[in-house]
Amino acid sequence: MNINYACGTDEHTMARRSFLGTMAAGAGAVVGGLGAFANPGVADQLKRDQKRMIVIELHGGVSQLESWDPKPGTDTGGPFRAIPTSVPGIHISELLPHTAKQMHHLSLIRSINIHENDHGKGRHKMLTGYKQTPAGSYPELGAVVSKGLDDGSSGLPGNIKIYPSASGARSADSAYLGPKYGSVLLDGGKAPANSARPDAISAEADARRNLLRQSANERFLQRRRTAYTDAYTQSYEQAAELMARREIFDLAKESEKDKERYGAHDFGRHCLLARRLAENGISYVHVRHSNYDTHNENFNFHFEQLGEFDKPFATLMSDLADRGMLESTLVVVLSEFGRTPRINERYGRDHWGKAWSIALGGAGIQPGAVIGATNKNGTEVSEREVDAGHLFHTYLRAVGLKSNRQFNIGGRKFPMADPATEPIRELLA
């Protein structure tokens, strides 16, 4: 459903690296250095064990009271009931009946306070772990995860965003980590633009061109090498790998039954594509579902929006579990903030970064847990307040990264996550 905004606005590298390096040396390597797998069973196991992350962004600010922290029967609760889930004692909104059946794979954090009520600033904080300032820029979560999990074995981009409408280009959201880890935006879930080989160029001619280019690059780099030439070479080879494996974006390869299970709408297709990309080695996939900025008619809009979200998301969680991928895949459902407990005169809820919730599960997250709480009518955090920095550390730890470590970029040290905060340790399995 589309509405206008009312407010106007190091453990991962061990066996997998050595195995892939051996295979690449012994088999015909594709552009970027990823060899063909000789043993399908081993290849499947590697895919299951590879750490990865899927983020579902409920863009605009989903209401915690209509999703993860309902308060029925209170002056702020609204008209919807709370329903039991597959975890005894945990109740969520009746707008999420399919998700309720998957709660044994999920946990809730109900005590978030990011001290921000602005869309841009709230989103920046949730995706970087830092307060936005003019003094500098920080890499987003996808860039940090894709760099942290990069073992050099794949030429594909490790950071992909699926938006209802986007440019299809690489985004500058990786800051000092460099363009290699910037996100590739998929416009409506379509394959990246210009990633198909022109019909006028045969596969053989294209291969010869690549060999000539690689030879020229090697000769040039022996005499003169700069960050710019490295970035150009990396970008070109990654583009060539995308062309060689363009089918990973092709949902026509999925069964009609799967397409039907996920739903014949954009968000359903995007969740199915997220599963497909995760299965094909993409470290970080970010799916956006819009628009939750419900200053007007909050209840009607959440009825429709969460009605579209519920089944595809539950299907994704179920599929990841059934395919043995959930133990190595962190799934997070987040937003830039929540909605006000007070219902305004337009039957809407406004921006609220003070006391709200997210859901997450898989990888290193303890399933079936609830962290923190809000008071009776949801106006304050009453137990275990956490900020975006705590969430950022927790995500990284869940996918096996040591979030207190530093990246060494050009001889300078940059913390992987805000050193002033730490993980939510009781949530980590």
N, C-alpha and C positions, 0 to 999 in steps of 0.2 A: 504494500500500500504506500503510495507516495503523497506526502503533504509538504507544504512549504514551511520553513522554520518560522515559528511565530516570533522569535526574538530577533530575526533578521540576520542573523548571522550565517682435563687432559687425558681423561680415562677412555674416552671414546676412540682414540687414535690407535690403540694397540693392535689387536688381531686383524681388525678390518683393513687397516692400512697395509699390513704385510701381505695379507691375502690378495687384496686388489692389485698391489704392486707386482706380485708374482704372476697373477693372471694377465695383467696388461703386458708384461714382458713376453709371456708365452703365447698370447693370442693376438689376433689382429686388432690393434688398439684403434678406437675411434678418436676423432679430434677432441682434445682436452685430456686424453690419457686414460680414459676409463675402458678397461678391457672387457671382452665378452665373458660371461660366466660359463665355465665348463660343466659345473655340477649344479643343476637347477635347484636341488634340495638345499645345498649350501647357500646358494644365492637367495632363496626364499628366507632362510634363517637370518642371513645378514640384514635383509630388508626389515624383518620383524624386530631385530635387536637394535637397529640404528635409532638413536635418539632423534626426536623431532617434536615440533610444537605446532598446534593449530589454534589460532585465536579467532573467536567469533565476536565481532564488535557490533553491539547493538547501538548503532550510531544515533546520537541526539540526546541520550540520557534515559535509559529504561527506568521505569519505576520499580524500586525494590518492593514496594507494597503490593504491586500487582505481579510480582515474580517470586523472589527468593525469601522475602521476609514479610509475609502478609500479617495484617493486624485486624482481623475481622471483629466486628462488634465494638470497635473504638471510634472516637470522633474523627480519626484520620484514615480509618481502614478502607473506606469505599465499599462497593456492593458485592465484591467477590469473596467466596469462601476460601478457607485453607483446606487442602486435601492431604491425606496420608501418602507416604511414598514407600518405596521398597526398603527403606531403612526405618525401622520402628522408632517413633518419636520425632521424626523429621517431617514437617509439613511445609508445603509450598503452595503457591496460588493454584486455584482450580483452572486457570488459563493454561496450565502446563501439565495436562494429564499424561501425555506420552513421556515427557521428561521425568515425571514422578516415578515411572516404572524403571528408570535408569539411575535412580539416585544412589544405588549401591555402588555405582562407578564414580560418583561425584562427591565433592565436599562443598560446603558453603562458608564464605567469610562474610559475616553480617555486621562488621564493626569498622567500616572504612571511613576515614575522615581525611580528605586530601586538601582541605582548606582552600578550595577553588570552586567557583560557581560560573566560570566562563568556559564556553565550549572549547576554544582553542587551547587555553591554559590547562584546562582539565584533561584534555586528550593528550597534550604534551607530557603532563606529569604521569598519567597512567601508562604511557608507552615508552617513557625514558627513565622514570623513577626520580626525576629531578624537577624542581620548580623552574619554570621558564623565566629566563633573564636575558637582557640584551648583551650580557658580557660574553656569551659563547653558546655554542650549540652542542647538543648531546645526541649520540646515536640512538635510534629507536630500538625497541626490543628485538625486532626481526633481524636487524643488522648485528646486534650483539650475539644473538643465538646462532645465526648463520656463520659468523666468524668463529665463535667459540667451538662449534661442532665441525668446522671445516678441517678435514684431514687431507685435502688436496687430491682426493681420488675421483672427484666428479667435476666435469666442466660445466654442469648446469648451474643456474643461479640458485642460491640457497634461501632466497627471501622473496616470496611471491605474494602479492596482494590481489585479491579478487573483489573488485568493486562493481556496483551496478553500472557505473559509467566512469571511465578513466582513459588516460591517454595511451596506455600500452607501452610507455617509455619507462626507462629506469628513473627512479626517484632519488632525490638528494637527501635521504633520511638516514644516511650512515655516518654523517659528520666526519670526524677524524679517522674513522675506520676505513675510509676510502670507497671509491665507486663500486668496487667488486661486490660489496655487501649491501649496496643500496637495493631497495625493493624494485621488482619488475611489476608494473601495474597491468593487470589483465582487464581489458574493457569488456564488462559484461560476461567474463569468463571465457572469452575467445582467446585463441593462441596469440602470442605476441605479434604485433604488426611486422610485416616484412620478414617473417621467419620461414617462408616457403621459398624454395629455389625457383628462380624464373624458368618458365617452360622453354625459353630459347637457349638455356644452358643445360647441356646433358650432365649426368652424374659424373661421367668420366672426365669431361672438361673441367667441371668444378673441382674434382679431386686434384687434377694437374695444377690448377690455379692455386689451390691451397698448398701444395708441395712447393711451388715456386715462391709463394709468400713466406712460408716457413723458412726456406733456405735464405731468402733475402733478409729476414728478421735476424736469423742467427749470425749472419755475416755482419750486419749492422751492430748488433749487441756486443760483438767481440771488440769493437772499436769504441763504441759510445753507447752508454746505457743510462737512462734517466727514469724517474718515476713516471713521466709522461709516456715514454715508449713502452714501459712495462704495462701501464694501464691500457694503452692501445692494443697491445698484443693480447692481454687477458680478455678485453672486451670482444675482440674479433673472434678469438677461439671459443669464448662462451656463446657468442652468436652462432658460430658454426655448429656447436654442440646442440643448441636449441633447434637448429634446422634439421640436424640428423635425428633428433628424438622428438620431433614436433608432435608425434602421435600421443605423447603423454597428456596433451591438452585436449585430446579428441574424445568427447563423451560418446561419440558414435561407437566407440570400442566397448562401451559398457552395455550390459544387457537391458532389454526393454523392461524386464522385471525390476531391475535396480532403479531405472529412471522413474518407474511408476511408484516405487516405494519412497523415493526421495521427494517426488512431487513435480508436477509440470509447471513450475514457476521458477523465476530466477534464483531465489534463495535455495530451493531444493537442488537445482542443477549445480549451484556453486558449492553446496556441501558435498555433493557427489564428486565434483572436481577436486575439492580439498582432499577427500579420501584417496582419489586417484594419484594426486601429486605426492602425497605422503608415501603411498606405496611405491612410488618411483624415485624415492631418494631425496625429495625436497625437504630441507631442514625446517623451514618455517613457512607456514601458509596462513594468511590473514584474510578472513571473509567478512565483508561488511554487510549488515542488514539495516536498512534505513526505513523509516525515520521515527524516532521515539521522542522528539521534542514536543511533548504534548501539553502546551500551555492552554490549549482548548480541547474539550471533549476527551480528556485523558482516558476515560473508561472505554469509550467506543473504540478509540484508536488502539489501545492495548488489547482489546478483545480481538481485533483483526490482525494486528502486528504479531502478537505472540501466538495467535492461531496459525499464522504462516510459519513462524519460527519453530514451534514445538515438535512437530513430527519429523522434519528433516534432521534437526539436531539430535533427537532421540535415536533416529535411524543411524546417524553417523556414530554415536557412542556405541550402539549395539554392534555395528559392523566392525569397528576397531577392536572391540572385545572378542567377537567371534573369530576374527582373523589373527588373533594373537598379537595385535599391534598396540593395544592400550597400555601394556606394561612399559612400553618404550615411547609412547606418544602422550605428551602433555596437552590437554585441551582446556582452554580458558574461555569463559564467556564474560566479557567485560563491557564497560561503557565509559564515557568520560566523567560521569557523575550519576547521581540518582535524581529522584524527584521529591519535591517538598511534601512532607506529611500533610500540611494544610492544603485543603482543596480550595482553589480560588473561585471567583465569581463566575468564571467561564467553564466551570466543571473541569478545570485542568489542574495540573501540578507544575510548579516552576522548577528552576535549577536547584539542586541540593547536593553539595559535596560533603556535607557534615556527618551523615550517618546513613550509610547505604551498603549494598552487598554485591558480590560476584559469586559465580560458581566455577569450579575447576575440578579436574580429575585426570587420572592416568599417570603414567611415568612414576615419579617418586612421591606422589601425593597419597597420603593416608585416605582411603575411601570411606565414605559415610560419616565424615566428621563435620562438626559445626564449630567454627572459630568465632568467638565474640558474640555480642548481643546488643540490641538496642532496647530502650525502655518501652513501657507498655504501649505508647502511641507512636513510637518510632522517631521522636524528635531529638534524641541524644544517644550517643554510644554509652552503654552502661557497663560494658565488659570487654576488655582486650582490644583497645583501639589500635588500629594499624593505618599506616600511610602508604602511598604508592611505592616508596622506596622499599618497604618491607615486602610488598608484593613482588617487586622486581627481583630482589634477592631470592625469594622463594621459587619463582619460575626457573631461574637459572640453576638453583640447586636440584630442582626436580628433574631436569634433563641432564644431570651429571656434571654441571660446570661448577667450579669453585668460585663463587661470586665475590669472594674477598681478594681474588687475584687481580693482577693488572695486565693490560695489553701494553706491549712495547711497540710503539708506532714511531718509526724514524728516530729511535734513540730516546724518545720521551715516554714516560709511564702514564697510563690512563687507567683509572679504576674500572673494573668491569661493571660495578654497581656502586651506588652512593655509599661511601664508607661510613657515613653517619648513621646508617640504618643496618638492619640485619634480617636474616630469614625468619619466617614464622616456623620455628623449629618443631613445635608440636604438630604441625600439619604434614611434615615430611616423614615418609615411611621409612 
